[in-house]
Amino acid sequence: MLAIAVAGCALASVAPAQDATLLVTVLDERTGEAVAGLPAERFSVFDGDIQLRVVSVAEPRGPLDLLMLVDTSMVGEAVRPIAEALIEELGENEAMAIVAFDEGAELLQDFTSEKPYLRKALDRGRYGNLPRVHDGLYAAIDGGFEASGNRKAVVLLSAGAVARGRTSEAEVLEIARAKRATVYSVFARNDDRTLLRRLALKTGGASFSARRLKLRPRELAGRVMEAVRSPYELGVTGVLAFGDRVSAKVSSLPAGKERLTASALPVE
């Protein structure tokens, strides 16, 4: 059996033997390829030393509302080609909104499936100031999905640098859990790779290092969208109180897939 570490986040105590849901993405970070189609018996979930029973695995594939959070700080132009490629990868039953962030967050385009509107919205971004990622993420997740009844995901496009803001990581994780929003981080440079990767892993998403993968923007965008479209919902029972040591194991993986990364977001 192969152990796969799953990042989690603190969840308030619940009554004994309650059910809970984890949003999970499984990814090969070396190639940026998502892994779908794993059955329930492949997963084991733990909260510290306590094993939780996996009672169901679902793969939600309905309409998707994707919020693209684009770095427009003084170094943000590095992600513009990836943003353009992600727009082109938008598929049927999918809508995208675009929010620009630097020292604040600005809605450039509300949810639409019309690619010409999304392309024009990118042109309205103005580059400058500091990249306050936590502030931008919190604002985007908190206000960006108010009218959404579909599955929610955020693609965070960062040049790779993170400036200190007013919002903590814990606050971002809390709002992601409340909104059931997974975060997929894509970064051009590795300046703050650990933080950007952690934000994705703790929210049930995945992270992509453009420098490490060395893919053309359209190919990278395709793999990001493949991951966004391939989440799991694990139903578990036996929950006493989710802590910050949530982990999982996946067994009997195919040859060449022994170094996968899995993430998890406990949701209410």
Residue, then its C-alpha position, 0 to 999 in steps of 0.5 A: m500500500l502506498a501512503i499519500a499525504v493529504a493536507g487538511c485544515a482544522l474543522a470544528s468539533v462535531a458529534p461522535a460518529q458523524d458523517a463528513t465529506l472531503l473534497v479531494t484531488v489526486l495529481d502527479e505533480r511531476t507531469g501535472e496529470a490528474v488521476a481520476g476513476l479511483p474506487a472507494e476501496r483505494f482510499s483510506v482516510f485518517d485524522g491523526d491516528i484515528q481511521l475514518r471509514v470511507v463509505s462512498v466516492a463520487e466524482p462530481r462532473g456537473p456544471l462548473d463555475l471557475l473563478m480565475l484569480v489573475d496576478t496583476s501586481m508589478v510582476g504579474e505579466a508573467v502569467r498573462p499567457i497562461a490566463e489566455a490559454l485557460i480561457e481557450e480551454l473553457g468547455e461546455n457547461e463551464a463558466m468563468a469569472i476573472v478577478a485581478f489582484d495586487e494589493g486588492a481584488e477587482l472583478l474584471q468579468d462576472f461569470t460567463s461562457e463567452k470567451p470574447y468577453l473574457r479575453k477583453a476583460l484581461d485587457r482591463g487589468r493594470y499591473g502594479n503594486l504588491p501581490r497580496v495573495h491571501d487578501g485576493l483569495y479571500a475576497a474572491i472566494d467570499g464574494g465571487f460565488e454569491a449567485s453560484g449554484n454550481r460546483k466551485a473552483v478557483v484557479l490562482l495564477s501567480a507570478g510566484a511572489v507573495a506579499r504580506g496582507r491583512t488576511s491569514e491563511a487560516e481565514v482563507l481556508e475557512i472561507a474555502r470550506a464554507k463555500r466548498a471552493t477548491v483552489y488550484s494554484v499555478f505559479a510561474r516562478n518558485d519564489d513562494r512555492t511552498l505557500l502557494r502549493r500549501l494553499a492548494l493542498k489544504t483546499g482540495g485542489a492541486s498546484f502546478s509549477a510552470r517552471r518545473l513542468k516546462l509546458r507550453p501555456r496551452e498544454l499547461a492550461g489543459r492539464v490544469m483544467e483536467a485537474v479542475r474537472s476531476p475532483y473526488e468527493l469522499g464520504v467518511t464516517g466515524v468523525l469525532a473532530f477533524g484536526d489538522r492532521v488529515s491524511a489518506k492512503v491510496s493502494s494498488l496504483p498503476a506502475g509509474k504513479e507511485r509519487l502522487t500528491a493528494s489534497a483534501l478539504p473537509v467541508e460541512 
